[in-house]
Amino acid sequence: MTLVTGYVVLTAYMVEPDGPWDQQAVTNSKVAGTIGLVFSALMALLTMAFVKAEWLRKWWHAIPAALAIAALLRLTLLAAEL
């Protein structure tokens, strides 16, 4: 799940529009950022369950948090460059 989420968030950053007329690239970036945010939330819930079961350590919460922050930045602050 972590690799899939990381790939989706990376895809959101890799989409570059050709110009201001390229609305499809902007839409694709927003969709990838939204999917990455949703996957991060699901991954956070799974991580919480595995930490509670003591299968993972608490520092594993940092991975879904970092991916969620990256997706949020792409959807908000860094979307202005599109």
N, C-alpha and C positions, 0 to 999 in steps of 0.2 A: 504494500500500500504506500510505503514511503517513496519508493522509486516512481510509482505512477504519479503521485502527487507532485514530486519534484519535477518530473518531465512535463506535466501540465503547466506548472508555474513557469518553468523555463521556456516553454512554448509561448506563453503570454508575453515574455520579454523579447523573444526572438522575432516576433511579427513586427515588421517595419513597413509602414505605408509608403507608397511611391510618391505621394503628394497629398494635398488637402482634399483632392477629389476621390481618394481611395478609401471609401467608407467601408468596404468589405474587410480590409485589413484591420481597421479600427474595431469593427464589430467582432472579428475573430479574436482579437486581443482581449476584448472585454469578456467574451464567452469563456476563453481559456482562464482568465483571472477569476471569474466567478466559479467555474468548475474546480479550480485549484483551491479556492476558499472553502467550498463545500467538502471537498476531499480532506482538507486540513481539519475541518470540524469533525468529520467521521473518524479520522485518524486520532484526533485528541480523545474522543470517546473510547476508542479501542485501547489507546495507551493508558487511559485512566483505569479501565477494567483490568488490564494486565499488571499495572503497578499495584492496584488493590489486591490482586491475587499473588503478589510478590514474585511474579515471573520476570518483571523488569524493574530497574531502579528508577528513582524519581527524576533523574536527569533526562530521561527519555521524553519528558514533557517539552523539552526545549526544541525538539525537531518539529513537531506539528506547530508549535508557536512561531518558530522562525519561518516556516513555509506560509503560515497564515499572514504574518506581517509582510512578507514579500508579495503575496497576492494582493493584500490591501493597498500596499504602496503602488502597485501597478494599476489598480483600479482607481486610485484617487490622485495622489501627488504626481506620479510619473506618467499619468495618462495625458497630462497637459502637453507633453512633447509629441504626442501623436497628432 
